[in-house]
Amino acid sequence: TSAKESPVQLATPIFEAVSKPLAEQGSAVEYIKQVYSLLAASLIVAVASGYVGMSLPFAREHPIVLLLMMLGAMFLAFKVKNAATLFLFTGISGLSLGPVIAVYVGAGMSHVVGEAVFMTAAVFTGLTFYALTTRRDLSVMNGILFAGLIVLLVGGLLNLFFHSTAVSFALAACGSVIFAGYILVETQELKSNPWAIAPSVAALSMYLNVVNLFMSLLRLLGILNGED
């Protein structure tokens, strides 16, 4: 690859990936390459919009509106299944995370954000490698992970009314384990059943796992560093 390639040339594989009809099924390797190309692009979009959201008054003052926009964009991404709707969702998602990151930065905890990013990348890389190489059937974890997700959602709602640092820590720790588990299970599913779902939908699901893992680790590190 030439070092003088333009950004458009570098982005071409991503757009070629999503423009290919799902019926044109290639190898599992080709499918996984498409999914992770879209995932990487989604994370770049989220980081860029998150940077904007850190100083954007609208993102800070209207979290409910952003949440509704995000839910609408998610529905659209699952319905239309292309790169445009995927990036629309991740852009709004990043925008909504901007004010959260700004709180940590404003409190002098930029290092915590950096540590959470590093830990998320390390955990994701390790789990992905394991899921793609192990012969164990990881799908047996699905029931436990789903039950844990329900507990996490209910516990999070209750903790909004009865705020407790201990409960927040426990929920963040559980969230880290649950979303790490989903990364394992879904990665193996991508390998075992390629082309079962559109690459953009698979990338969206994995994006949610990565972002939720990051937020759980950020919360954990924030508490350990005296955020509360």
N, C-alpha and C positions, 0 to 999 in steps of 0.2 A: 504494500500500500504506500503510495507516494505521500510524503510529508506535506506536499503542496496541495492536497485535495481540499476543495472548498467545503464549508458546512453543509451545502446542499448535497454534494457528492457523498459526504459521510452519513447523511440522514437517509439517503436513497434506499438502503436495505430495509429500513423500518417501514417506509411507505410501500415498498414492493411486497413486504410481508403481509401487510393488512389489506392490500388490494387483491391478493390472490383468493379466489373463492374457496370456501371451506371444503367444497367437494373435491378440490384438487389436492388430495391427501398425499403428502410426501412421507418421508421417514419420521420416526420419533425424534431423531436428532434435529431435523429441520423444524419440526413443530416446537420443540423446546427452545430452539434459537429464536424463533419468532416471538414466543411468549416472553422470553427474557429481554429481547430487544425492546419490546413494548414496555416492559416493566422498568427498564433503565430510563427510557424516555419519559415515562410517567413520573418517576422520582425526580428527574431534572425539572419537569414542569412544576411539580409540587414545591421543590426547593425555591425556585424562582418566584412563584406566587406567594410562598411563605415569607420570603424576604420583603415583598411588597406589603404583605399583610401586617408585618411588624410595626409599620408606621402609618398604616391606613386607618383613619378614624372610623370608617364604615365597618371594617372588620372587627374593631374593638367594641363599637357601640351597638351593633346589630347581630349578635351571635345566633339568635333564633332565626332571623331571615337567612343567614348563611347556611344554617342547618337544613332549612326547608329547601333551599336551592341545591344543596348537596344531595339530599334525598331524591329530588327530582332528576338531577343529573345522573345519579346512580341508576334509577329506573330506566332512564333513556339509554344509558350505556349497556345495560343488560338486554334492552329491547332492540336497539339498532345494531350493536356489536361491530363498531368500527373504531379507528384510531381517534377520530374527531370527538366522539362522545366520551371515550376513555379519558382523553386529555382535558376535556371540559370538566369532568368529575374531579380529576386529580388537581386541576387548577383551583377549583373552588375549595377542595379539601385543604390544599396548601394554604390558601388564603385564610381559612378558618383557624389553622394552626399557628399562623403568624403571631397573633396576640399572646398565645400561650408561651411561645419561645421568647417573646419580648419581656414577659414577666421575669423569666429566669435571667435574661441578659441584664435587665434593669436592676435586679437584685445582686448583681456582681457574680452570677453563677454561670457565666459563659462556658467555663470549663466543664460544668456538669452536662451542658448540651453537647459539647464535643465528645465527652466520655460516652454519652448515650448513643451518639452516632457511631462511634468506633465499636462499641459493644454490639450494637444492632448489626453492623456490617460483618463483624467476626462471627456472631451466632448464625446469621443467615448463610454465610459461606460454608461454615462447618456443617450445618444441618442439611443444606442442599447437597453437598458432597456425599454425606452419609445416606440420604434418601435415594440418591441416584445409583449408589453402589451396593447397598445392602440387599440381601435376599430375603430378609424378614418381611412379612406382610404387616405393614404399618396401619392398614385400614381398620384393624381391631381397635385402634385408639379412638375411632370416630364417636362412639357412644359416650365415652368418658369425656372427650373434649366438648361435645355438645352440652352435656350435663354441666360441665364446668363453666361453659359460656353463659348458660342460663343463671347459674348462681352468681356469676360475675356481674351480669346486668342487673339482677335484683339487688345485690349487695351495693352496687354503685348508686342505684336510685335511693335506697334507704340511707346511704351515707350522705346524700345531699341534705337530708333533714337532720340527721344525728351525726354531725361531723366528728370523726375520731381519727387521730393520726395513726393509731394502731390498726384500725380497720382499713384506712387508706393504704397503709404499708402492705397489709395482707392481700388486699385486692390487687395492688400493683404487682406483687410477687406472683399471685395466681394468674394474672393477665399475662405476665412474661412466659410462664410455663404453658398456658393454653395456646397462645399464638405461636410459640415455638413449635408446639405439637402440630398445629395446623400447617405450618410451613413444611414439616416432615411429611405429613399425610398427603397434602396436595401436590408436593413435588413428586412423590412416588406415583401419584395418580397421573400426572402429566406424562411420566415415562411409560407407565403400564397401559394407559388408554389414550394415546395421542389422537388428536382431532375429534375427540368426543364433544368438546365445546370449542367455540371460536377462540383464537389466540387472544383477542382483546378482552374477552370475558375472563379467561384464565389469568391474564395479567392483572386485571382489576381485582380479582379475588386475592392474588398474591400480594398486590399493593396494600390491600387492607390488612393483611397479616403483618407485613413489614412495618407499616405505620403504627399499628396498635402495639406491636412489640416495642418499637421505639418509644412510644408514649408511656408504656408501662415501665420500661427501664429508666426513662427520664424522671418519672414520679418516684421510683425507688431511690435513685441517686439524689434527687432533690430532698427527700425526707432524711436520708442518711447524712446529707450535708447541712441539715438544719433549716431546710426551707420552711418547715412548719414551726 
